[in-house]
Amino acid sequence: RWWQYLTIPLFAGAVGWLTNKVAVDMIFYPVEFGGLRLRTYPNQPLGWIGWQGIVPAKAGEMAARITDLVTNKLVDVEVVFRRLSPGKLASLLAPGVDRIAEDIVADIAPAGAAQGAVGAGKAVLRGLDPAQQAELLALRH
């Protein structure tokens, strides 16, 4: 009967491995709630009939806590901003500013008038004298 004694650690190891795999999978998967949404609770993975991974269910709460921890306890935000070079930051952000401004105008302007509004804005900027254009450019850079 020695073979029966030999199978005990093999089966125990297989059961242990399987339960650990299921536990880790339940922590991370499924990303979206799986099951019937009869009743779910905010920031909780368990519903009446169904499951969502623990990490995805609590992602917003965890992100808020990590952000709070980093910005209030680990990093001094003022020191980080003081270390940034305004000129370099402006040159990196400037190319996207025009696109974002055009997107905002397109969202705000009535349908069909967005292109005209953007064109009119560009015409006004081109109509400024060189000193005013240089001043606006200095504000951006």
N, C-alpha and C positions, 0 to 999 in steps of 0.2 A: 504493500500500500504506500510505498514511498512516493510514487508519482502523484498521489492525491495531495500529499504535503507540499510537493513541488508546485502544484497548480495554485495554491493559496496566494503566494506573493504575485504570481502572474495575473490572476483575476483581480486581486486588490489593486495592483498597479494600473490595470486597464480601467477599473471603475474610478480610481482617483484621477487618472488622466482625463477621462470623459467628463467627470463632474467639473474639473478645473476648466476644460475647454468650454463647456456650457456656461459656466459662470463668467468667463472673460467675454464670450460672445454676447451675453445678456447685458454686460456693462456698456458695450459699444454699438450693438445692433439690436433691432433695426433703427435706422436713423429717423424714419417717420413712424408714427403710431401704426402698429399692425393689429387688426382686429376690428371689432364692432365698436363704434364710438357711442355706446349707450351712455356712458358716464366716464369722464376723465377728470383728473384733478390738475390744476396748474403746477408746473414744475415737478410733477410726479410721473414716473414711468408706467405705473400700473393703472389700468382702467378696469371697469367691471369685466369686460371680455376683451383682452388684448394687452399688448406690451409695446413699450418703446425703450430703447437703450437708456441706461441711467445717465450717461454723459450727454447724449443729444437732448434728453428731456430737461436737463439742468444747465444747458450750455449758456443761456442768457445770464442766469444767476452766477455761474462760475466766471464768465467774462467780466461781469460787473465787479465781482470781488477781486479778481486779479488786477483789473484796471485800478481799482481803489488802492490796492496794496502797492502796486508799482508807483503810482503817481503820488501817494501820500507818505509812504514809508521807505521805499527803496531809492527813489530818484527825486532829486529836487528839480522840479520843472523849470524854475527860474534859471538855474545853473545851465540846464540843457539849452534853453533859448538864448542865454547870453553867449554860449559857445558857437551858435549859428552865425554865419556870415550873412548879413542882410543882402549884400550885393549878389553873392553866389546863389542864395535862396531865391532872390527875385529873378535871376537869369534862368534858374531851373523851372520856376513856376510860370514865367511870362508866356511861353508858347501856348500853354493851355488856357490862359485867361481870355484870349479872344474867342476861342471855341466855346468856352463856358458862357461868356457874355452873349454870344450869338444864340446858344441854346436857351438861355433865359429869355431873351427877346422873343425867340420863336414860341416859347411857352406862354408868354404874357400877351403878345400881340394877337389880334384876331386872326382867324384862319385866312391864309392867303396874303396877309399884310406883313408877315414876318420878314420876308425877303426885302420888301420895300423899306421896312423900318431899319434893318441891318444896313442896307445900301445907303439910306439917308444918313445914318450915324457915321458911316465911313466917309461919306461926302463931306459932312460937317467937320470931321477930324482933318481931312485933307485940306479943307478951306481955311484952317487956322494958320496964322502966320508962324514962321519957323521957330520963333522964341517960345510961343505957346506950345507948339508940338514938342519942343525940346523939354519944356517943363513937365508935360504929361509923360514923356518918355522917362524922365528922371524919377517921377513918382512910381513908375512901374519897375524900374531897375534900381 
